[in-house]
């Protein structure tokens, strides 16, 4: 392999730049030429592809977002669209690609590999929803952001005898909610694993007010479960707390990556280049029990979600 490409795809996450830097620098230092493919698979199809140098990736290890830009391209499922993308790569002599993104991006990487372009996936998403890896690049930074915000909400909720209902991202994965709920000392966490029984949550809030006599309550809830503004009104009507909803939204995707994410991205980037240089594709990189390893993408995509029971039990024992 002489020329490789790199792209970021799907929702951006803090640490993607550190991964771009690692792939580029390790690649160049190993004698490869490295090309940046801009705006995800869209740029691959359109031919928005430019060489990366040591300098282009300088000064980015600490920056959030992605210097390559990102996009979602559902049309990439279409084989004709992928053929166009492959033609753009071939025109430039690019034989292999590192794809940083979530499971949708992995599917694209697998299809390209099957069509003769070796691809390696790196897990770039704040959602932590790629089962084969203990952590995705960006999760820890997003967690820090959530914790910082919820700590602030706790101050003001406490002053006003309020219940703060905080909606966090995660797509269908409850990790951001559960991890932050433990770290912030939330009273209640609602995720797709816990399920949402509205009446039960209202009853528990009444107990927190009347029996536990707490001055505030924090409910951390995963997105896509309920309308938090409506729920906050019900809290005001049915409990002693006045309810206030806060949707943290895209703030969770930005910011300077924490050291853990920078290191994870750098180690994973190195592993991706090493695999491509051995002529291996169709794999994705993971961290498991502190080791950087790889899995066939196909296997990774069909792994059942790991149980979060131990952490949920811990949460229940802390409230
Ligand atoms: O996958 C990352 C993520 O931020 C999810 O947590 C969220 O559901 C989604 O992307 C939001 O997507 P968009 O940025 O397109 O609104």
Boltz pocket constraint, residues with backbone or C-beta under 6 A from the ligand:
constraints:
  - pocket:
      binder: B
      contacts: [[A, 11], [A, 12], [A, 102], [A, 125], [A, 126], [A, 127], [A, 169], [A, 170], [A, 171], [A, 223], [A, 253]]
      max_distance: 6.0
